[in-house]
Amino acid sequence: MFDSRETGRHAFVVGYPVKHSRSPLIHGYWLRQFGIDGSYRTVEVTEADFPVFLERLRDGSAGYSGGNVTIPHKERAVRLADRPDALSEELGAANTLWVEDGLVHSTNTDGLGFLANLDERKPGWDCFDKAVVLGAGGASRAIIQALRNRGFDEIHVVNRTVERAEELADRFGKRVFAHPMGALAEVLSGAGLFVNTTSLGLHGTPIPDLPLERLKADATVTDVVYVPLVTPLLLQAERHGLATVDGLGMLLHQAVPGFERWFGRRPQVTPELRALVIADMEMHA
Ligand code: ATR
């Protein structure tokens, strides 16, 4: 995988497919900024080859300090890691790996990224008791866990397939409630946060009008979709006069803990980095 003459520290994002990942742009920016002798690269690995990839990570022959894990390996990464942390174990999915003393550790930084983005762009967003999360997939799980840990009293999960929302309510305990789509208007009443974790609105695909007027007047609406930056949901929220936070910051902030683990410096999410990623998005739009 590596030329043995290569020096420095190296990290990866492993997935299948992985070529559209923006992580190399983000980590590459920080590597240059710190002047670190190292690299961050995409590695395309099929499901069948993933255990061998992890074995080579563990024994050091791949030459990596660690890396990110994306679709379709996030669940298996936790199962195959020697030391999954409590967070990734509870979620059943990891996005960050690192090697320490010949053991593969795993964590999940999506929830931290979600919170850090809102903290940065809308301080005080968390002063409410009630949040509504649309969707019940992997992103939803990390966000529910983060909201619960932040202290929200009621987290309502609304999903097209209500059984998946019910599974999450069972998994995350008594502050999490499951609802079918039809209950959205009722559930939004009096909530201070609405999060879309589904692919609705991706690439600007139109979405139905949502009853956002039911939210508190000073509520925040946010989206994990960040292509386009201002999604159809965020446009609707703006029309209702609600505060909005786009999802790009979640992508940027979730990358911080991994970089610090692999390269030993804690990077910053700067306006310059954000502009760099936006320019890249526009170039590939
Ligand atoms: P991820 O891991 O990225 O969150 P996922 O596990 O595939 O992705 O979950 C996608 C979520 O988007 C699910 O909640 C899905 O609803 P279902 O559980 O009913 O499938 C939701 N979703 C995707 N497309 C949707 C649509 N057109 N309308 C409503 N919900 C949708």
Residues whose N, C-alpha, C, O or C-beta is under 5 A from the ligand:
A	BS01	ATR	G135 A136 G137 G138 A139 S140 N159 R160 T161 R164 T197 T198 S199
